[in-house]
Amino acid sequence: MNEKLQYAEMLEIPYSTCSVNYKPPRKRLFKTRKKTDTEVKGELIEKINQSAEPLEVKPDKEIIEEKINEVNGLVKGNEPESVGQELNNIEPTYQENETVVIRAKKKPKLKINILAVQFALIGVLALTIILTNALLPQSGINTFISKVFHGNEQSLEVVDERLYTEFDAGLPTDNAQIVLSEGVMTFSNDGTIYPPCDGVVSAIENTENGYTVEITHNANFKTVITGLTHAYFGLDDSVKSNIPVGYAESDFASVCFYNGEGVAITNYTVGENGVEWVV
């Protein structure tokens, strides 16, 4: 080995070095591609470029000279003159105020925001549907939407096509004596009047003899109550057979039934449990 290099190591001349350390990735369930040296080097350059201060390498000239003088003082008198001359011939190599700055050219990256694209597509689709509904009422989209949202309602609607003989009709009152004549029931005492079956108030009229209330049970069966002093329900109100529909204070109150053709029903009798149809 060269003697100059051996004595140079004895001088302990300081020098600057640079090492690259990176944290190894964690083990994952699925293997990922290992980065190449070129990619790691590129990432290092990018991090250096983003730092606020440049990388500087500044060896200390004074420390080198002091180390040389200390060694020369130790070997004088103990080593041959050739050793001292060799030491004097050693010249430190350094660079004053050397600054190393690495600048890497950044490549522009094209980033696409997937979420923004999805919102944009939803907005375009909503705008298309609104314009189609406004300009083309009979378009395919409108037809599809109407079938989806209104088709189930129509299919669930049940039409009551029962005949009046299939209803269990109750008596309109239980506090008065009922007289039946040609299909018309009249009451001799005052009291509350009940509808014979559940239904809807389809007509109401205030006359000189009191209120006249028409209750529709279905397309084939109606009840008409006349002579009410007070009516408790209005037009299109739903009524129940166990809730009074009005009150009568005179002998003019009466109840009669009609079929779907508007003909008075007379083929029934009054029993203890309600109306009994005669077929």
C-alpha positions in Angstrom: 0.0 0.0 0.0 1.2 3.5 -0.7 2.8 5.1 2.4 1.3 8.5 1.6 -2.2 7.0 1.9 -1.4 5.3 5.2 -0.2 8.6 6.8 -3.2 10.4 5.3 -5.5 8.0 7.2 -3.5 8.8 10.4 -4.2 12.5 9.9 -7.9 11.8 10.2 -8.8 14.3 7.5 -12.5 15.0 7.7 -14.5 14.6 4.6 -18.2 14.9 3.7 -20.3 12.0 2.4 -23.9 11.5 1.5 -25.9 8.3 2.1 -29.4 7.4 1.0 -31.6 5.6 3.5 -35.2 4.7 3.0 -37.7 2.8 5.1 -38.5 -0.6 3.7 -42.2 -1.0 2.9 -44.4 -3.1 5.2 -45.4 -6.5 4.2 -48.8 -6.5 2.5 -51.3 -9.2 1.6 -50.7 -8.7 -2.1 -47.1 -8.2 -3.4 -46.3 -4.8 -4.9 -43.7 -4.0 -7.5 -40.4 -3.1 -6.0 -39.0 0.3 -7.0 -35.9 0.4 -9.1 -32.8 2.3 -8.3 -33.7 4.9 -10.9 -37.1 5.5 -9.3 -35.6 5.8 -5.8 -33.0 8.3 -7.2 -35.7 10.3 -8.9 -37.7 10.5 -5.6 -34.6 11.7 -3.8 -33.9 14.4 -6.4 -37.5 15.6 -6.1 -37.3 15.8 -2.3 -34.1 17.8 -2.5 -35.6 20.2 -5.0 -38.6 20.7 -2.7 -36.3 21.6 0.3 -35.9 25.3 1.2 -32.0 25.1 1.5 -29.6 23.6 -1.1 -27.3 20.8 -0.2 -23.8 22.2 0.7 -20.5 20.4 1.2 -17.9 22.6 3.0 -14.7 20.8 4.2 -12.8 22.6 7.0 -9.4 23.7 5.8 -8.1 24.7 9.3 -8.8 21.3 10.8 -6.8 19.6 8.1 -3.8 21.8 8.6 -3.9 21.4 12.4 -3.9 17.6 12.0 -0.9 17.7 9.7 1.0 19.9 12.1 0.3 17.6 15.1 1.5 14.6 13.2 4.7 16.4 12.1 5.4 17.3 15.7 5.0 13.8 16.9 7.2 12.1 14.3 10.1 14.6 14.5 13.1 13.1 16.3 11.5 9.7 16.3 11.3 9.0 12.6 13.8 9.3 9.8 14.0 12.5 7.8 12.4 10.7 4.9 9.2 10.2 6.9 9.1 13.9 7.7 9.7 14.8 4.1 7.0 12.4 3.0 4.5 14.1 5.4 5.4 17.5 4.2 4.8 16.4 0.6 1.2 15.3 1.5 -1.1 18.0 0.4 -4.8 17.9 1.5 -7.3 18.0 -1.2 -10.4 20.0 -0.4 -12.7 22.5 -2.1 -13.6 25.7 -0.3 -17.3 26.6 0.0 -18.3 24.0 -2.5 -22.0 23.9 -3.0 -23.8 21.0 -4.6 -27.2 21.8 -5.9 -29.3 19.2 -7.7 -32.1 20.3 -9.8 -34.4 17.8 -11.5 -36.8 18.7 -14.2 -40.3 18.0 -13.0 -42.7 16.2 -15.3 -46.2 17.4 -15.4 -48.7 14.9 -14.1 -52.2 14.6 -15.4 -54.6 13.9 -12.5 -58.3 13.1 -13.1 -60.7 13.6 -10.2 -63.1 10.6 -10.6 -65.5 11.9 -8.0 -65.9 15.2 -9.9 -66.5 13.3 -13.1 -69.3 11.2 -11.5 -71.0 14.3 -10.1 -70.8 15.9 -13.6 -72.4 12.9 -15.2 -75.2 12.8 -12.6 -75.9 16.5 -13.2 -76.1 16.0 -17.0 -78.4 13.0 -16.5 -80.7 15.0 -14.2 -80.8 18.0 -16.6 -81.7 15.6 -19.5 -84.6 14.1 -17.5 -86.0 17.5 -16.5 -85.8 18.9 -20.1 -87.4 15.7 -21.4 -90.3 15.9 -19.0 -90.9 19.5 -19.9 -90.6 19.2 -23.7 -91.6 15.6 -24.4 -94.4 14.5 -22.0 -94.9 11.3 -23.9 -91.2 10.3 -24.1 -89.9 6.9 -23.1 -88.4 8.2 -19.9 -91.8 9.6 -18.7 -93.6 6.4 -19.7 -91.1 4.3 -17.8 -91.2 6.5 -14.7 -95.0 6.6 -14.7 -95.1 2.8 -14.9 -92.6 2.3 -12.1 -94.2 4.8 -9.6 -97.9 4.5 -10.6 -98.2 1.0 -12.0 -98.0 -0.6 -8.5 -100.7 1.8 -7.1 -103.1 0.8 -9.9 -102.4 -2.9 -9.5 -102.9 -2.7 -5.7 -106.2 -0.8 -6.0 -109.1 -3.3 -5.4 -112.5 -2.6 -6.9 -115.4 -3.5 -4.6 -117.9 -5.2 -6.9 -120.1 -6.8 -4.2 -123.8 -6.8 -4.5 -125.9 -5.3 -1.7 -127.0 -8.7 -0.6 -123.4 -9.5 0.3 -123.2 -6.7 2.9 -124.0 -7.3 6.6 -126.1 -4.2 7.2 -126.9 -3.1 10.7 -129.9 -1.2 12.1 -129.7 2.6 12.0 -130.8 3.0 15.6 -131.4 0.8 18.7 -133.3 3.3 20.9 -136.4 3.7 18.7 -139.1 1.6 17.3 -138.5 0.9 13.6 -141.4 0.8 11.1 -140.6 -0.7 7.7 -142.9 0.2 4.7 -142.0 -0.5 1.1 -138.3 -0.5 1.8 -138.3 2.7 4.0 -137.5 2.5 7.7 -139.0 5.3 9.9 -138.3 6.0 13.7 -140.8 7.1 16.3 -138.4 8.3 19.0 -135.5 10.8 19.0 -131.9 9.4 19.0 -128.6 9.0 17.2 -128.6 7.5 13.7 -125.8 5.1 12.5 -124.9 4.1 9.0 -125.7 0.5 8.3 -122.2 -0.2 6.8 -118.9 1.6 6.3 -118.9 4.1 3.5 -118.3 7.6 2.2 -120.6 10.6 2.4 -121.3 11.2 -1.3 -124.1 13.9 -0.9 -125.5 16.0 1.8 -128.4 18.5 1.7 -130.1 20.8 4.3 -133.9 20.9 3.7 -136.9 22.1 5.6 -137.3 18.6 7.2 -133.6 18.4 8.2 -130.4 17.1 6.7 -130.5 14.5 4.0 -127.2 12.4 3.9 -126.3 9.9 1.1 -123.7 7.3 2.0 -122.0 5.3 -0.7 -120.8 1.8 0.3 -119.8 0.7 -3.2 -121.0 1.0 -6.8 -123.9 -1.4 -6.1 -125.1 -0.2 -2.7 -126.1 3.2 -1.2 -127.9 4.4 1.9 -130.0 7.6 2.1 -130.9 9.1 5.6 -133.4 11.9 5.8 -134.8 14.1 8.6 -131.6 14.5 10.6 -131.6 17.5 13.0 -127.8 17.4 13.2 -125.3 16.0 10.7 -121.9 15.0 12.1 -120.0 14.6 8.8 -119.4 16.5 5.6 -119.1 15.7 2.0 -116.5 13.0 1.1 -116.0 12.1 4.7 -115.5 8.4 5.6 -118.1 7.0 8.0 -118.1 3.8 10.1 -121.0 1.6 11.1 -120.3 2.0 14.8 -120.0 5.9 14.8 -123.2 8.0 14.6 -123.7 10.0 11.4 -126.3 12.4 12.9 -129.1 13.0 15.4 -132.8 13.1 14.8 -135.4 14.9 17.1 -138.6 14.3 15.1 -140.7 11.6 13.6 -139.6 12.5 10.1 -136.3 10.6 10.2 -136.1 7.7 7.8 -133.6 5.3 6.1 -133.8 3.6 2.7 -131.4 1.6 0.5 -130.6 1.9 -3.3 -128.8 -0.4 -5.7 -126.3 0.5 -8.3 -129.0 1.5 -10.8 -130.6 4.0 -8.4 -133.6 1.7 -7.7 -134.9 1.5 -4.1 -134.3 -1.8 -2.4 -137.4 -3.4 -0.9 -136.6 -7.1 -0.6 -135.4 -7.0 3.1 -136.8 -7.3 6.6 -135.7 -5.9 9.9 -134.4 -8.5 12.4 -132.9 -8.3 15.9 -129.3 -8.5 14.6 -129.8 -6.1 11.6 -131.1 -6.1 8.1 -132.0 -9.5 6.6 -132.0 -9.6 2.8 -134.7 -11.7 1.1 -133.4 -13.3 -2.0 
